[in-house]
Amino acid sequence: MTTTSTTAPDVTSSLFAGTTVVLITPRLGAVLPAAALPSLRAAAEVYADPGLPGPTREELAAAASPAIEELTEHARRAAIVLITDDLGSAPARALVDAGAPVVAGVEPPGARLLDAVDVMDRLRSPGGCPWDAEQTHLSLRQYLVEEAYELLEALEDEDRPALREELGDVLLQVLFHARIAAEDPSEPFDVDAVAADLVAKLVGRHPHVFAGTDDEVVDAVTQQGRWEELKQVEKQRTSSIDGVAFGQPAVALAAKLGQRTGRARLPDDLLPSGESVGERLFRAAVLARRERVDPEGAIRSAAREFAARVRAAEDSARAAGLDPAGLTVTDWRRHWPADA
């Protein structure tokens, strides 16, 4: 009675040098690395690993890999190529262990964004997350604002792990809104359209970089001015303040208006001159921005410093046996930290 071994035969000594394993990345599907082209052209047979997803195998139009014994026998007789996305699969392992070289595709920067898009699609699709499926552009507004502020806090704290996480949360909002937009029957667009518009904008507003023009951009200030000029033409705006987002925080809004009108050479004496709290705050924010100081950032910095001093005074009072919730004016003054 004979038995058949289920292990790959030892073909180290007889495997033809022309046999190659081509490793593709699941994120890029049937995209083959350019370095594999010589092997593909010279191969007598090109096989697809049975473990590849069905759509990928169909796109490759490659024959399904036979059993390991037959595969290695073919490798003895002629140069073959095995396309796989998993070097741990049985066919790939048999050929690699026998000495077949591996030609691997290199994912471009940003390839992991495809994973993020795929996850978002799954969450919004049937069988996904009920909460995600119910969201709309309007219902997500609060999260967009919250995530932006959490990212800002991570930046101010110079907290690298938090910065990485919060950038991901802001990216989630972009993916979420793009996925919802793709479902709109009246005027659908998807994340690729969003990316395409962004690329077109960046290229169009940097002609000195991408078009090889003679635009003289020698520093950041020059580029910022050139950006605004190109934006005015592109958007066909009729006012220096067209496009200012009036939904932003008041101090930031005042600063933006001051920046825009400053570029339009509006004189300072035409700013609000009343003595109401709103007019004085507005004027202070505008003048700060015109002096290249971000008033929103300056106020936030002062607020964070103030908060730190409040906590320090409360900690000092607590250490002295006092309840921070019941401090008197005298207690606050006694425990307030001295100026550095």
Helices and strands as residue ranges (DSSP letters): E 20-23, G 26-28, G 34-36, H 37-42, E 45-48, H 54-60, E 63-64, H 68-77, E 80-84, H 90-97, E 102-104, H 112-124, H 130-134, H 141-157, H 160-182, H 191-204, H 207-210, H 220-235, H 250-263, G 268-270, H 277-290, H 295-319, G 324-326, H 329-335
